Amino acid sequence: MCSPGCASNGTTAFYLFNESSVTINRPDAEMFSLISLDVAKTFLGNDKPVTLTLTATGLNGVVTSTILIDAEAADAFSTFKFEDFTNIHSLTITGGQEFPEFAIDNVILSPVPEPASWATLIIGLGVIGGAFRRRRLARRPG
């Protein structure tokens, strides 16, 4: 936790200081997607905006996005949603040069289903469809 002079939304946020960055990977090295996260500045009362660079590597190569929150709005957490960060192996969040300290919270990640899971789903739907077809054919007067 940070001292009382930090942004807070009532939960335990992750505070990064002194030009730091954080990298997110799954322990099993499988892919994931970034759905959303909340961002604020670490220290309240300074008149600096928050700039973050998100860099992900995955199936689509390297994907980069920049978040900019003006100084006043950065005193509280803002939620950002993402659509471009899918099928990734690694996500690095880096603070900007002017004010590199930042806080993140409520990071929502989603696992990416493995191909075997998709195959099982498709086979299951095929079996259900076949069963309905047989029931319909069995009910026809012959």
N, C-alpha and C positions, 0 to 999 in steps of 0.2 A: 504494500500500500504506500501511497504517497502522503505527504504531510497535509494538513487541512487546507493549504493554499493551492490544492490541485483540483482539476475537474473531477466530478464524481456523478454517477447516476444511480448510486445506491447499491451497486454491486462491486465486486473486486475486479478492478480493471488492471490491465498490463501497462505499466508506465516504462517508457524508454527514454534514456538520458544520454547526453553527450555524443551526439552524432551516431547513435547506434541504429541497428536494424534488427529485425527478427525474421527468421526463416521458418516456414511451416512445411513439414513433410509428414506423411503417414508412417508410423513405425513399421508397417508391413510393406512399405515401398509401393503400394498400389496407388492408383490415380484417385483424384477427388476433384470437386468443383467448389469454388468460393461463391457463396450465395450473397452474403452481406456481412458488414461489420460496422461498428460504431467508432468514431474518431473524435478526439478533442485534443486541445493543447494540454501539456502537462501542468505548467504553472500559470495560474490565473493572474490577471492584473498587468501582464506585460502587453504591449500594444503590437504584437506580432501575429501574423497569420500562420496557419499550419499548411505545409505542403508535404505530401507523401507521394512516393513513387512505388507502385506495386509492379513487381516483375515476376512472371510465372513461366515455367518451362513445362512443356507437355506435348501432346499429340500435334498441336497446331504450331509447334516451334516455340519461340519466345513471344509472350504477350506482355505489353507494358501499358499501364494506365497511371495518370496523375490525379491526385485529389488535392484541391485547393479550398481551404476554408478561411474566410476573412477573419481578422483579429477578434472582432466582437462575437461572431457566431462560434468561434473555436473555444470560447469559454465553457460551452456545454457540448455534450456528445451529439453528433449528427450521424444519422444512419445512411450508409451508402450501399446500394444493391448493384450486383454485377451479373452480366450475361456472357462476357467474353472469357471468363476464367473457368472454363470447363475442361475436363480431361487433362488435368495438370498433375505433375509429380512433385513440384516444388513451388512455393510462393514466398518471395522476399518483400518485406515492407520496410522502406528506408525513409527516414526523415529528410526534409529539405535542408539546404545550406543556411538559409537565413535564420531559421528557428528549428533545429533538428529534434528537439524533445517533443514527444507526442505520447498519447495514451490511446489504446485500443480496447474495445470490449465487445461482447456479444458477437464474436466471430462465428458465423454459421457456415459450416462446411457440409458437403454432401458426398458420400462415396459414389463412385461410378460403378455401375454393375459390370461384372465380368462377362465376357462373351458366353461362357457356359450358362450363366443365369438367363441371358436372353434366349439361348437355345431351349432351355427348360421351359421358359414361358411360352414360346412359340409351339413347342410340342404339346404342352398342356392345353393350349387353346385349340389346337387341331383335334385332340382327343375329345374335348368337350363338344366341338362342332360336329364331329362324327357321331357322337352319342345322340345329339339332338336330331341329326338327319335320320338315324336308324329308328328313333322313336316316331318320327313323323311318317316314315315309310311303313312302319308296323301298324299305324292307326288307319291307314288308307284301306278302304274296302276293296277287296280283291276279287 
